[in-house]
Amino acid sequence: MVSRRDFLRVGGLGVVSLSAAEKAALARRGGDEGRSVILLLMSGGASQLETFDPKPEAPSGVRGPLKAISTSVPGLAFSEGLPRLAERAGRVSIVRSMNHTAAPIHETGLQLLQTGRLARGGQDFPSFGAVTARVLGPGRPVPGHVVLPRQIDATGVNMGRGQGAAFLGSSFEPTEIDGQIPEVFSQRHGAVESSDLPGLESEVFASESETVRRDYGDTRFGRLCCRARQLVERGVAVVTINLFDRLDGQVTWDVHAAGAAAPGTLFDYRDTLCPQFDQAASALLDDLDVRGLWEDTLVLATGEFGRTPRLNAGGGRDHWTGAWSAMLAGGAVPGGQVIGCTDAFAGSVTEDPVGPSELTATVYNHLGIDPRMELSVEDGSTIPLLEADPVTSLMSA
């Protein structure tokens, strides 16, 4: 039996080793039965009103310039920039009641979403990708956790963003593929050389058919989503896609409409951001299904917070933690359902609130990891990996 005192100690904290029973329970994740997660991180904080929770009956200063469209699920509307996902609404679950009460900055939301905790006393916590890599163990021919294209930075405040291994140690830091290619990735049948895994530039589609390339779209979002599918197909357990890996000075989901420092506007949602995301995410869902990866792969798309229900003076929206949306699909996630709801302005949750840490627990549950697994503190006390439970309505009975 594995000793529960066999743990790594860094900075006063250590992760307790898994028991033999837990290791046996997780052994099924290898080979063709391996489970994976793809996080489509809508970094910057995607607006709930311009994605999955439009309010067409609200005043113009709330509803914004985009229209609402019907989906394949009666009574469910998405924003006009997501017509392909609207067609696939019967295959996804939408959580409209995401919220948290921490400071409304990118860093806190990124921590909560990816680690389930806020840093405390200068101590960061490991991402669910790093914990998964720890559970799988070092020395695998395929990384346990890959971040595409690289870890996020330039988010405004110099503090942890929840994508690293923290006290688990450097062995479990995510693999970054920023135009670079690991020498060898293990494929489910045999091995694949680096030349078979093209970089993030235009030749990312070199090994794909013209149909696949057309479906994803030759855009940043399309290339990243296609690469994520390639990695999952080859056995990577967690792929985090930073749809933007920095926020300062460029158009992102962070639509303050505030000039050069934060130039994004809601018209960018209509004209580029949502259409490209819609095409890439829809293609990813279809591709996972066609390739027999749907039941083993959980796809989660969300940002670190939402946007203000009222437009600001520039016609944009600012940071808002009171309510935002998430989309989940694959794995045991039921299709065609909406969890929670917001008020008439999409500003506050009125039913079934869901915190970011509950999504993190749901991810762990899909991966076969107990979200209450203990972390050991140097004084001999222990804390749970999370202080949250999975969202049961996101798991089929």
N, C-alpha and C positions, 0 to 999 in steps of 0.2 A: 504494500500500500504506500502511496506517495504521501510523505509527511506534509501536513498543512503548515509546518514551519519552514518549509523549503521555499523561500521567497527571495526576490531581488530587493536589495536595500539601496535606495538612492534618495538623498535629501530627506531622510527620516521616514520614508514610506516604502512599502514593498507590496507586491501582489502575492497572495497566497497561492501556492501551486494547486492545480486541480487534483482532486482525489482520483483514485483508479476508476471508480464508478463513473465519474464525470468524463474522464478521458475515454472510457469505453462508449459512453453515450455520444461523444463527439466524433468517434471514429468513422461513423457513417458518412461524414462530410467529405471524405476523400473520394477520389476517382469519379465515376459517373454519378454518384449520389451527392456530390458536393453542393452545398448551398452558397449562394452569393448575394451580395447587395450592391446595387448601383445607386449612389446618391448624386442626383442632379442638383447641385447646390446653386441656387439662383442668387448668387452672391451680390450683395448690395441691398437686398431686401425687396423682393418683388411685390408690387401693389396687388392687394386682394381684389380691388375693384376693377382693375384692368386685366385680371386673369380669371380666377375661378369663383368670384363672388361679386358680380356686377350688380348695381342697384339702379335699374333703368327708370324707376319711379322717383328717385331722389332729385332734389334741386340740382341745377346745372353745376353749381359750385361744389357739389359732392360727387355726382355721377361721372363728371369728366367728359372728355370729347369722344370716347369710344362707345360703341353700341353693344348691347347684349344680343346674343344669338341663342337659338334653341339647340339642344343636344339630342342625342338618341334616347335619352332618358326623359320621359314626360315630366314637365315641370322644372327641369334643371337647365339653367342657363350658364353659359360661359361668356367671356368677353369676345368681341368679334375677331380678335387676333388669333384665336385658337380653333379654327373650324375643323381641322383634322382630329384633334383631341375630342372635340364635341361629337364627332362621329363615333369615337371609341369610348364614350362616356360609360357605356354599359359594361366595360371591362376594367374600370378604375374605381377607386374610392376617393372622394374628396373630403378633406377635413377643413371645414370653414371656421373652426373655433380655436385655432392656434393662438396662444397668448403667453406672455410672461410679464413679470413685474420688476425685473432688474432694470438697470440703466438702459436707456434707449440708444445704445451705441452698437456698432457692428460686432465688436469683440465679444460682448456678453452673449449676444444671440448665437454667434458662431460657437462659443464654448458650450452653451446649453444644448444646442442641437447635436453637436458631435461628441461631447463627453457626458452629457446629462448633468453636469455640475458647473458651478462657477469656481474659478480659481480663488484660493483663500490663502492669506498670509504669504503671498508670493509663490504659492505652490500650485502649479497647473495639474490638471488631470489628463489621463490618456484618452485619445479618441477611441471610438468603438472599432475603428480599423486597426489601431495599435493593439488593443486588447485581443482582437481576433487573431492577429499575427502572433501574439504571445501564446494564445491557446493552441494554435497550430504548431508552434515551436519553430526554432531557427533551423536553418540548413535545408529548407525546402527548395526545390528547383524553381518554384514559382513564388513570387512574393505574396504574402498574405494580404497586404494592403498597398494599393497603388493610388497615388494622387495625380490627376491629369489637369493641366500639364505640369503644375508644380504647386507647392503650398501657397496659400494666399498671403499677400502683404499689402502695405500701403492702404490700410483700411481706416486710418485716421488717428488711432490711439496706439501707442507702443505697448501692447500687452498681448498675452496669449490669445490665440484664435482657435484653439481646440483641435488642430489637425495633427499634432505630433504625438510622440510616445510618452512625453513627460518622464515620470520616475521609473517607467518600465525599462528605460535605457535605449541606447542608440541602435541596438540590434533590432528594435521593433519600430523604428522610424519608418514612415511610408516611403516607398520607392517613387521617385518622381521621374516622369518621362516627358521632359521638356525638349522635344526634338531629338532626344537621345534614346538609344535602344539597349536594353539589357542583352548580354551576349546570348543567353539561351533561355527560352521559356519552355516549360514542359507542356506538351499538348496531351489531350486525353488519350491519344493513341500515338505513342512515339514521341519524338522531340521535334521542335521547330527552331530553325536557326534564326538569328537576328534579322537576316535579309528577308525573312517572311513576315516580319512585323515592322512595317514602314513607319517613318516618323510622323509628326503631326502636321507637316507641311502638305502640299497638294498630293504627294504620292502616298498619303495615308490610305487611299482607296486602291492602291495598285493591285492588291490581292483580291479585290472585290469585283463583282460583276457590274456591268454598266447599270443594271436595274437597281442594285443596292446603292451605288453611288448616287443615282438620281433620287432614290427614295430619301436618303439622309440629307442630301443637299451639300454642295461643296462650300460650306460655311464653317466658321469656327465651331458652332454648336454641332453641326452635322459631323464634322471630323472627330470631335471629342466623343460623341455618342457612339459612333462606329468603332472607335478604338476601345471604348468600354466594353462593348459586346465582344470584340476580339479577345480582350483580356479575360473576361468571364468564361468564354468558351475554352480558354486554355487553363482554367483552374484557379484564377485569382479570386479570393474570397470577397474582398471589399474593394470597390473602385469608387473613389470620390472624384467627381468632375467639378472643378471650379469653373463654372461657365464664364466667370471673369476672375483672374488671379490677382488683380489689383483694381482699386476703385478710383484712385485719384486721377483727375484730369481726362477721363474718357467717358463715353456713353456706356452706362451699365444699367442694371435694374434700379440703381440708386438715383431716382429721378427728382432731384431737387429743383431742376431748371434754374440753376444759380450761376450761370456763366461758365468761365473756363475751368474752374475748380470742380464743378459738378454739372456738366453740360446736358445731361440726359433730360428729355422731356417725355410727356405722355404720347406725343406723336411718334417718338422713337419706339414706344411699345407697339403702336399701330403699324408702323412702316417696316421695322426690322426685327426688334427683339422678340415679340410674340410670334410673328410668322416663322422666323428661323427656329425658335424653340419648338413651336408647334410641329414643324416638319421633322426636326431631328428626334424629338421625343416620341412622336407617333411611329416613325420608322424603327426606333429602338424597340418599342413594344411589339410591333409586327415581327421584327427580326428574331427577337427572343422566342416568340411563339413558333415561328416557322422552323427554327433550329432545335426545338425541343427543350428550351431552357426556361420556359415560362414558369413552371411550377417550382423550380429551384432558385429562381432569381427574383428578389424583391427590388422594385424600382421605387425610389422615393424622390420626389421633386418638391422643393420648398426653399424659401429664403430664411434669413436669420430673424426677420421681423416683417411687419407690413408697412403700409404707408398711411399718412394722415387721411381721415375721411374727407376733410375739406381741402380744396386746392390752396396752395400758398400764393403769395403775391405774384410770383413768376409763372403761375399756372402748373407748377409741379406739385409733388407731394413729399413730405418730410418723413422722418423716422416715426414709427408707431408700433408699440408692442402690445396694444390692447386687443388686436385681432388681425389674423392673416390666415392664409390658406395653404394647404399641402395636398399633393396628389400622390397616391400610392397605387401600385399595380403589381401583379405577379405574385408568386408564392401562394400563400393561403388567403390573400386579400380578396374579399368578395367584390364583385363588380356592380356598378350601377347604384352605389349608395352614397349618401351625403351624411357626414357626421357633424353634428353641431350646427349652429346658425348664429348670425349676428343681427344687430339692430338695423333699422332702416337706412343707416348711413355706413354700415360695415365698419363701425368704429368700436363696438364692444360686443363681447360674446354674451348671448342670451340663453344658450342651451349647450350642454355637454362640453365644457371647456377642456382643451387638451394642451398640456404643456410640452415644450420641446423634449424634456427628459422622458416623457411618456412615449414619444416617437422613438427615442434612442432605445428604450426598453423593448419596444416592438421590434426594432432591428435585431437586438440581441436574441430575442425569442425566436425569430426566423432563423438565425444562425445556430441555434441550439445552445446558446450560452445563457446561463442563469443570470438575469440582471441583478440579483441579490448576492452574487458571488462576492466573497469578502476580500477587502484590501486590508492589509495589516499595517498598523502604525507602530513606530519604533518602541513606544512604551508598552507594547503588548496588546493594546486594544485593537479592535477591528472596526472598519466601516464597510457598508455594502458598496458594491460597484456603483449602484444607483440607489436613489431613494424614490423610485417610481416604478410603477407596474406597466406592462404592455397594455395597449388599447385593445380590449377584447373584441370589439366590433370590427377590428381590422384583421381578425383571424377567423377563418372558417371553423365551424364546430367540428 
